[in-house]
Amino acid sequence: MTHVVSSRVGFALAVAASIALAACITIVQAPPASLQVASPLVAPSSVPSVPASAAVAARSRRSAAEAAAAGTVLISSPTGHGSGAYIGGGRVLTAAHVIGGRGPFTIFFRDRLIGAARIDRVDLTDDLATLTISGLDGAGAEPLTWGDVTLMRLGEPIVVAGYPSQVGFTVTQGVFSGLKRDASTEYVQTDAAINPGNSGGPLVNSAGELVGIADWKVLNAQGLGFAVAASTARPFTESGATSAATLSVDPVATAPTLMSLYYGYLQGRDFYSAWSMLGEELRAEQPFPTWVTGYSLTLTTKFVPTGTRALTATTARISGSVVATENFPNNPAGFVTQSVYTGYYDIGFVSGAWWVLRGAMELSSRSFVRA
């Protein structure tokens, strides 16, 4: 969530307001899916130290965007979502106001639910927080390395990464507009777009190094975004942090979220994303063209959980029913078939991510309802 203020007056009040308004976090219905690169690199006008070659700039842009993509996560909760920067060792750095609402807080990486995260440390003054979670390394996340923000030059290219609103993972590009200080907190100013949902995501320099954590922007102004600078954020992460090694996987808590996500993809007719959530054995048994054929007549679908129990420390069985409307050729005019299936799904934490391992759903009732 990115908060806004009406003017530059009262810098400290602006930061305090961004923390206090955590309830305004952008609401999430399903995890974003696509990678988008926003406007082209903004060219500085009069700084000779910035490379003039477009080819060099393009290479730097790609390198920075790729580094940001590999180290950015989505932090979701019942009250909304924000972004986070993976800094290694199972630790995610974000803005404190991102986790200011109600938990549990779950981490997604590249559309894959990794699991529930535990809050490690929170600093409301600097608006920073760290969470710990297992599985990011196994899922392919790469820790961001710290950059020295004091060495950055005005006009140097900068990239902001995160999950703004409902558009999915996005990187926006701009330039480094200087450092600002309020009390003990140092901020990076940039004209790169910082939108609701970007809060907590990384700012990286042209080398792909972490130089800030997206925090807030000024309302009704162009190109006035601010991030907590690495000079403030890095000491916070290096003092008193705990290890993620003791974080346990909770399959009972995760199962309903996973199945809600699965059926959310089906409801949105994003069949490939739903199929990709199946475990390796299920995908081998049912190649995508075969699997998706079973949903060709389905109009709506919803999973209603009735109970969850642990099978092992990393697997669980969730029982429930599926209510679906289907457009069969023999439906009376103006009617569709409503089918209710009951059974269970087994989910598991394998190779750093959650998967649907198997399922057994049987038809329990069927009737006609008006279309």
C-alpha positions as CSV (number, residue, x, y, z in Angstrom):
1,M,0.0,0.0,0.0
2,T,1.3,3.4,-0.9
3,H,0.0,6.3,1.2
4,V,-0.2,9.9,0.0
5,V,0.2,13.4,1.6
6,S,-1.1,16.7,0.3
7,S,2.2,18.7,0.4
8,R,5.8,18.6,1.5
9,V,4.9,20.4,4.7
10,G,5.3,18.3,7.8
11,F,7.6,15.5,6.4
12,A,7.3,13.6,9.7
13,L,3.5,13.9,9.7
14,A,3.4,12.4,6.2
15,V,5.3,9.4,7.3
16,A,3.2,9.0,10.4
17,A,0.0,9.3,8.3
18,S,1.2,6.6,6.0
19,I,1.6,4.2,8.9
20,A,-1.7,5.2,10.5
21,L,-3.7,4.6,7.4
22,A,-2.8,0.9,7.0
23,A,-6.4,0.0,6.8
24,C,-6.4,1.4,3.2
25,I,-4.2,-1.3,1.9
26,T,-5.2,-2.4,-1.6
27,I,-7.6,-5.4,-1.4
28,V,-6.5,-8.6,-3.1
29,Q,-8.9,-11.1,-4.7
30,A,-6.3,-13.3,-6.3
31,P,-2.5,-13.2,-6.7
32,P,-1.3,-11.1,-9.6
33,A,0.0,-13.2,-12.5
34,S,1.8,-11.2,-15.2
35,L,5.1,-9.3,-15.4
36,Q,4.8,-5.8,-16.9
37,V,7.5,-3.3,-17.6
38,A,6.2,0.3,-17.5
39,S,7.3,3.4,-19.3
40,P,10.8,3.6,-21.0
41,L,13.8,4.8,-19.1
42,V,13.6,8.5,-18.2
43,A,16.6,10.2,-19.6
44,P,18.3,12.8,-17.3
45,S,18.8,16.2,-18.9
46,S,22.1,17.5,-17.7
47,V,24.1,15.0,-15.7
48,P,27.2,14.0,-17.6
49,S,27.9,10.9,-15.5
50,V,24.8,9.1,-16.8
51,P,25.7,6.9,-19.9
52,A,24.4,8.4,-23.1
53,S,24.3,5.2,-25.0
54,A,20.8,3.8,-25.3
55,A,22.3,0.3,-25.6
56,V,24.1,0.6,-22.3
57,A,20.9,2.0,-20.7
58,A,18.9,-0.9,-22.0
59,R,21.3,-3.4,-20.7
60,S,21.3,-1.7,-17.3
61,R,17.5,-1.6,-17.3
62,R,17.1,-5.3,-18.1
63,S,19.7,-6.2,-15.4
64,A,18.0,-4.1,-12.8
65,A,14.5,-5.4,-13.7
66,E,15.5,-9.0,-13.6
67,A,17.3,-8.6,-10.3
68,A,14.2,-6.9,-8.9
69,A,11.8,-9.6,-10.2
70,A,13.9,-12.4,-8.7
71,G,13.8,-10.7,-5.3
72,T,10.3,-9.2,-5.0
73,V,7.4,-11.0,-3.2
74,L,3.7,-10.3,-2.7
75,I,2.6,-10.1,0.9
76,S,-1.1,-10.9,1.2
77,S,-3.5,-10.7,4.2
78,P,-7.2,-10.6,4.8
79,T,-7.1,-6.8,4.8
80,G,-5.1,-6.3,1.6
81,H,-1.7,-6.7,0.1
82,G,1.7,-5.0,-0.3
83,S,5.2,-5.9,-1.6
84,G,8.4,-7.1,0.0
85,A,12.1,-7.4,-0.8
86,Y,13.8,-10.8,-0.2
87,I,17.1,-10.2,1.5
88,G,18.1,-13.9,2.1
89,G,18.0,-16.4,4.9
90,G,14.2,-16.7,4.7
91,R,13.8,-13.0,5.5
92,V,11.6,-10.4,3.7
93,L,12.0,-6.7,4.3
94,T,8.9,-4.5,3.8
95,A,7.1,-1.4,5.1
96,A,5.6,-1.6,8.6
97,H,2.3,-0.3,7.3
98,V,2.0,-3.2,4.9
99,I,1.6,-5.5,8.0
100,G,-0.4,-3.0,10.0
101,G,-3.7,-4.9,9.4
102,R,-5.0,-8.3,10.3
103,G,-3.0,-11.5,9.6
104,P,-2.1,-14.1,8.8
105,F,0.4,-12.8,6.3
106,T,1.1,-15.1,3.4
107,I,3.9,-14.8,0.8
108,F,3.6,-15.4,-2.9
109,F,6.5,-15.5,-5.3
110,R,5.9,-15.6,-9.0
111,D,2.2,-16.6,-8.6
112,R,3.1,-19.4,-6.2
113,L,1.9,-19.5,-2.7
114,I,4.9,-20.1,-0.5
115,G,3.1,-20.0,2.9
116,A,2.4,-18.1,6.0
117,A,5.1,-15.7,7.3
118,R,5.9,-14.7,10.8
119,I,6.5,-11.1,11.8
120,D,10.1,-10.7,13.0
121,R,10.7,-7.1,13.8
122,V,8.7,-3.8,13.3
123,D,10.0,-0.2,13.5
124,L,7.1,2.3,13.3
125,T,9.4,5.3,13.3
126,D,11.2,4.3,10.1
127,D,8.1,2.3,8.8
128,L,10.1,-0.9,8.3
129,A,9.4,-4.5,9.2
130,T,10.9,-7.9,8.5
131,L,9.1,-11.3,8.2
132,T,10.5,-14.8,8.2
133,I,9.3,-17.7,6.0
134,S,10.7,-21.0,4.7
135,G,10.7,-22.0,1.1
136,L,11.7,-18.9,-0.9
137,D,15.1,-20.2,-1.9
138,G,13.5,-23.5,-3.0
139,A,11.0,-21.5,-5.1
140,G,13.8,-19.8,-7.0
141,A,13.8,-16.4,-5.2
142,E,17.2,-14.7,-5.2
143,P,18.2,-12.4,-2.4
144,L,18.8,-8.7,-3.3
145,T,22.2,-7.4,-2.5
146,W,22.6,-4.0,-0.8
147,G,23.8,-1.0,-2.8
148,D,25.4,2.2,-1.4
149,V,22.8,4.9,-1.8
150,T,25.4,7.6,-0.9
151,L,27.2,6.9,-4.1
152,M,24.2,7.4,-6.3
153,R,24.2,10.5,-8.6
154,L,21.3,12.7,-9.5
155,G,19.6,11.4,-12.6
156,E,20.9,7.9,-12.2
157,P,18.3,5.3,-13.5
158,I,16.3,3.6,-10.8
159,V,13.7,0.8,-10.8
160,V,10.7,0.2,-8.4
161,A,9.3,-3.3,-8.3
162,G,6.1,-4.6,-6.7
163,Y,2.5,-5.5,-6.9
164,P,0.4,-2.3,-7.5
165,S,-3.4,-2.7,-7.3
166,Q,-4.7,-5.6,-9.4
167,V,-2.3,-5.4,-12.4
168,G,0.2,-8.0,-11.2
169,F,4.0,-7.8,-10.8
170,T,5.2,-4.5,-12.3
171,V,8.5,-2.6,-12.6
172,T,8.5,1.1,-13.1
173,Q,11.5,3.2,-14.1
174,G,12.7,6.7,-13.3
175,V,15.7,8.5,-11.9
176,F,17.3,9.1,-8.6
177,S,16.1,12.6,-7.5
178,G,18.2,12.9,-4.3
179,L,18.2,12.0,-0.6
180,K,15.9,13.6,2.0
181,R,16.2,13.2,5.7
182,D,13.5,13.5,8.4
183,A,14.9,13.0,12.0
184,S,16.8,9.7,11.8
185,T,15.1,8.4,8.7
186,E,16.7,8.9,5.3
187,Y,14.6,8.7,2.1
188,V,15.3,8.2,-1.5
189,Q,13.3,10.5,-3.7
190,T,12.4,9.3,-7.2
191,D,10.1,10.1,-10.1
192,A,9.5,6.4,-10.7
193,A,5.8,5.5,-10.2
194,I,5.0,4.3,-6.7
195,N,1.4,3.1,-6.6
196,P,-1.0,1.5,-4.1
197,G,0.4,-2.0,-3.5
198,N,4.0,-1.0,-4.2
199,S,4.7,-0.3,-0.5
200,G,7.4,-2.4,0.9
201,G,8.8,-3.3,-2.6
202,P,12.4,-2.8,-3.5
203,L,14.0,0.2,-5.3
204,V,17.1,-1.0,-7.2
205,N,19.8,1.0,-8.9
206,S,21.1,0.3,-12.4
207,A,23.3,-2.5,-11.1
208,G,20.2,-4.3,-9.6
209,E,21.3,-3.5,-6.0
210,L,18.8,-2.7,-3.3
211,V,18.9,1.0,-2.4
212,G,15.4,1.6,-0.9
213,I,12.0,0.3,0.3
214,A,9.0,1.9,-1.4
215,D,7.0,3.9,1.2
216,W,4.9,6.8,0.1
217,K,4.2,9.5,-2.5
218,V,2.8,13.0,-2.6
219,L,-0.8,13.3,-3.7
220,N,-1.7,15.6,-6.7
221,A,2.0,15.8,-7.7
222,Q,4.0,14.3,-10.5
223,G,7.1,12.3,-9.7
224,L,7.3,12.8,-6.0
225,G,7.8,9.3,-4.6
226,F,9.8,8.3,-1.5
227,A,11.4,5.1,-0.3
228,V,13.2,4.4,3.0
229,A,16.9,4.5,1.9
230,A,19.2,1.6,2.3
231,S,21.3,3.7,4.7
232,T,18.3,3.4,7.1
233,A,16.9,0.0,6.1
234,R,20.1,-2.0,6.1
235,P,21.1,-1.3,9.8
236,F,17.5,-2.2,10.8
237,T,17.8,-5.6,9.1
238,E,21.2,-6.3,10.6
239,S,20.4,-5.7,14.3
240,G,18.5,-8.2,16.4
241,A,17.1,-10.3,13.5
242,T,16.0,-13.9,14.1
243,S,16.4,-16.9,11.8
244,A,13.7,-18.3,9.7
245,A,14.9,-21.8,10.4
246,T,12.5,-22.2,13.3
247,L,9.5,-21.2,11.2
248,S,7.2,-24.2,10.9
249,V,5.0,-25.0,7.8
250,D,1.3,-24.9,8.7
251,P,-0.5,-27.0,6.1
252,V,-3.8,-26.7,8.0
253,A,-3.8,-22.9,7.8
254,T,-2.6,-22.9,4.2
255,A,-4.9,-25.4,2.6
256,P,-8.0,-23.2,2.5
257,T,-6.0,-20.4,0.9
258,L,-4.5,-22.7,-1.7
259,M,-7.9,-24.1,-2.7
260,S,-9.4,-20.6,-2.8
261,L,-6.7,-19.5,-5.1
262,Y,-7.1,-22.6,-7.3
263,Y,-10.8,-22.1,-7.7
264,G,-10.3,-18.4,-8.1
265,Y,-8.2,-19.1,-11.2
266,L,-10.9,-21.5,-12.5
267,Q,-13.6,-18.9,-11.9
268,G,-11.6,-16.4,-13.8
269,R,-11.1,-19.0,-16.6
270,D,-7.4,-18.7,-16.2
271,F,-7.1,-22.5,-16.7
272,Y,-3.4,-22.7,-17.2
273,S,-2.6,-21.0,-13.8
274,A,-5.0,-23.5,-12.1
275,W,-3.4,-26.4,-13.8
276,S,0.1,-25.2,-12.9
277,M,-0.8,-25.5,-9.3
278,L,-1.2,-29.3,-9.6
279,G,1.6,-31.4,-8.3
280,E,4.1,-33.0,-10.7
281,E,2.3,-36.4,-10.7
282,L,-1.1,-34.9,-11.4
283,R,0.3,-32.8,-14.3
284,A,2.0,-35.9,-15.8
285,E,-1.3,-37.8,-15.5
286,Q,-3.4,-35.0,-17.1
287,P,-1.5,-32.9,-19.7
288,F,-3.0,-29.5,-20.0
289,P,-5.1,-30.0,-23.2
290,T,-6.7,-33.1,-21.6
291,W,-7.2,-31.5,-18.2
292,V,-8.8,-28.3,-19.5
293,T,-11.3,-30.2,-21.6
294,G,-13.1,-31.2,-18.4
295,Y,-13.8,-27.5,-17.8
296,S,-15.0,-26.5,-21.3
297,L,-18.7,-26.6,-20.3
298,T,-18.2,-25.0,-16.8
299,L,-19.5,-21.5,-16.4
300,T,-18.9,-20.8,-12.7
301,T,-17.3,-22.8,-9.9
302,K,-16.7,-22.3,-6.2
303,F,-15.1,-24.4,-3.5
304,V,-16.7,-24.4,-0.1
305,P,-14.3,-25.9,2.6
306,T,-15.8,-27.9,5.5
307,G,-12.7,-29.0,7.4
308,T,-9.0,-29.4,7.3
309,R,-6.7,-31.9,9.0
310,A,-2.9,-32.4,8.9
311,L,-1.6,-35.6,7.3
312,T,2.0,-34.9,8.0
313,A,4.1,-31.9,9.0
314,T,4.0,-30.6,5.4
315,T,0.7,-32.1,4.0
316,A,-3.0,-31.7,4.8
317,R,-6.4,-32.8,3.6
318,I,-9.1,-30.3,3.1
319,S,-12.7,-31.5,2.7
320,G,-15.5,-29.6,1.1
321,S,-17.9,-29.2,-1.8
322,V,-17.7,-27.6,-5.2
323,V,-20.7,-25.8,-6.6
324,A,-20.5,-25.4,-10.4
325,T,-22.9,-24.3,-13.1
326,E,-22.5,-26.0,-16.4
327,N,-23.8,-25.4,-19.9
328,F,-24.7,-28.8,-21.1
329,P,-26.2,-29.2,-24.6
330,N,-29.4,-30.8,-23.3
331,N,-30.2,-28.0,-20.8
332,P,-33.7,-26.5,-21.2
333,A,-33.8,-23.1,-22.8
334,G,-32.9,-20.4,-20.3
335,F,-31.5,-22.9,-17.8
336,V,-28.1,-24.2,-16.8
337,T,-27.2,-27.2,-14.7
338,Q,-26.0,-26.7,-11.2
339,S,-23.8,-29.5,-10.0
340,V,-22.5,-30.1,-6.5
341,Y,-19.4,-32.2,-6.0
342,T,-18.1,-33.4,-2.6
343,G,-14.9,-34.9,-1.5
344,Y,-11.4,-33.7,-0.6
345,Y,-8.0,-32.4,-1.8
346,D,-4.6,-33.2,-0.4
347,I,-2.1,-30.3,-0.5
348,G,1.6,-30.4,0.3
349,F,4.7,-28.3,0.6
350,V,7.2,-29.7,-1.9
351,S,10.4,-28.1,-3.4
352,G,9.7,-24.7,-1.7
353,A,6.1,-24.2,-2.7
354,W,2.5,-25.5,-2.1
355,W,0.9,-27.9,-4.5
356,V,-2.4,-29.7,-5.0
357,L,-1.2,-33.3,-4.7
358,R,-4.4,-35.2,-5.3
359,G,-8.1,-35.0,-5.1
360,A,-11.3,-37.1,-5.0
361,M,-14.4,-35.2,-5.8
362,E,-17.7,-37.0,-6.6
363,L,-21.0,-35.7,-7.9
364,S,-23.6,-35.6,-5.1
365,S,-26.5,-33.6,-6.7
366,R,-27.5,-31.9,-9.9
367,S,-30.4,-29.7,-10.8
368,F,-31.5,-27.0,-13.3
369,V,-31.3,-23.3,-12.4
370,R,-32.2,-20.2,-14.4
371,A,-29.3,-18.9,-16.4
